[in-house]
Amino acid sequence: MTLTKVMLMRHAEKPSETIKGVTEAGRADPDNLSVRGWQRAGALVRFFAPVGQNHRNGIATPTAIFACKPHNTTRSLRPFHTVLPLATALGITVHHEFARSDDAALFDAVLGVSGTTLICWSHDPIPGIARKITGNLQGIPEKWPAKRFDLVWIFDRIDNGWRFSQVDQMLLPGDFMSA
């Protein structure tokens, strides 16, 4: 079997000047998710692994999950904590040995996966990761929308190439549909 689908998403909501980051236990931590981010992380479990219902168009249950690890100037645990509830529910390990700038190593690891992969990363590198995996597929946005925590970019293998689509999560109040 080979890699058939890659889903890329940004980590869940982060702290701001007025909203604090917290650990899962509720202690203040600027390198963690906001309370809303933890809510999204929990809601993602049934988004990617529904019980008794179908997936939303294009979404599939991942067989492998990758998340950016803290590195150098960033100590952010947000990508890892965004997908940890899903990985726990699925009984799989989150691969978080790759730092934000380790595109080549991430690329090699993802291409070694069979089935469906979910990658959760910080938003700036996501378009570059998508292009590296898909061989510069046309139609991939130049930038991840800066204020969006509620999107999933989907890449389905079609013969020797890839097809791009995007799904709005629509999991929490305030999530919105793309134009």
Secondary structure, 3 states (H helix, E strand, C coil): CCEEEEEEEECCCCCCCCCCCECCCCCECCCCCCHHHHHHHHHHHHHHCCCCCCCCCCCCCCCEEEECECECCECCCHHHHHHHHHHHHHCCCEECCCECCCHHHHHHHHHCCCEEEEEEECCCCHHHHHHHHHCCCCCCCCCCCCCCCCEEEEEEEECCEEEEEEEECCCCCCCCCCC
